[in-house]
Amino acid sequence: MCRNIRPLANFEPPTTDDEIQAAALQYVRKISGTTKPSRANAEAFDRAVAEVAAASARLLEALVTTAPPKDREVEAAKARERAALRYGT
């Protein structure tokens, strides 16, 4: 899975449309093998991003959990700590 795609479920504050769109874009880039499609493929690429974003938004709205929402700042700090351990920065 692409490292740039982050979990979006069960966060406080809730996931924004921009975050869903960014994840959809990363996913389509990954499976298409290109970061910028040719003009011939641009329409299909953009349509795929929109469809993946819509499906992701529906999924996030439908998910049910009993776990308390995760705090974005705490999760970001954990990720920075893991990165420091992994990359020695």
Solvent accessible surface area in square Angstrom, and as a share of the most:
residue,aa,sasa,rsa
1,M,196,0.87
2,C,21,0.13
3,R,171,0.62
4,N,93,0.48
5,I,31,0.16
6,R,151,0.55
7,P,97,0.61
8,L,31,0.16
9,A,34,0.27
10,N,46,0.24
11,F,28,0.11
12,E,97,0.43
13,P,83,0.52
14,P,92,0.58
15,T,29,0.17
16,T,70,0.41
17,D,116,0.60
18,D,115,0.59
19,E,56,0.25
20,I,14,0.07
21,Q,86,0.38
22,A,54,0.42
23,A,17,0.14
24,A,1,0.01
25,L,52,0.26
26,Q,40,0.18
27,Y,97,0.37
28,V,5,0.03
29,R,74,0.27
30,K,122,0.52
31,I,113,0.57
32,S,58,0.38
33,G,71,0.68
34,T,48,0.28
35,T,97,0.56
36,K,168,0.71
37,P,27,0.17
38,S,62,0.40
39,R,235,0.86
40,A,97,0.75
41,N,86,0.44
42,A,34,0.26
43,E,129,0.58
44,A,50,0.39
45,F,18,0.08
46,D,89,0.46
47,R,123,0.45
48,A,34,0.26
49,V,8,0.05
50,A,58,0.45
51,E,105,0.47
52,V,37,0.21
53,A,12,0.09
54,A,45,0.35
55,A,47,0.36
56,S,31,0.20
57,A,27,0.21
58,R,150,0.55
59,L,102,0.51
60,L,43,0.21
61,E,144,0.64
62,A,73,0.57
63,L,94,0.47
64,V,142,0.81
65,T,76,0.44
66,T,146,0.85
67,A,53,0.41
68,P,108,0.68
69,P,75,0.47
70,K,73,0.31
71,D,71,0.37
72,R,60,0.22
73,E,128,0.57
74,V,77,0.45
75,E,49,0.22
76,A,38,0.29
77,A,46,0.36
78,K,97,0.41
79,A,43,0.34
80,R,151,0.55
81,E,112,0.50
82,R,144,0.53
83,A,39,0.30
84,A,38,0.29
85,L,147,0.73
86,R,167,0.61
87,Y,125,0.48
88,G,69,0.66
89,T,134,0.78
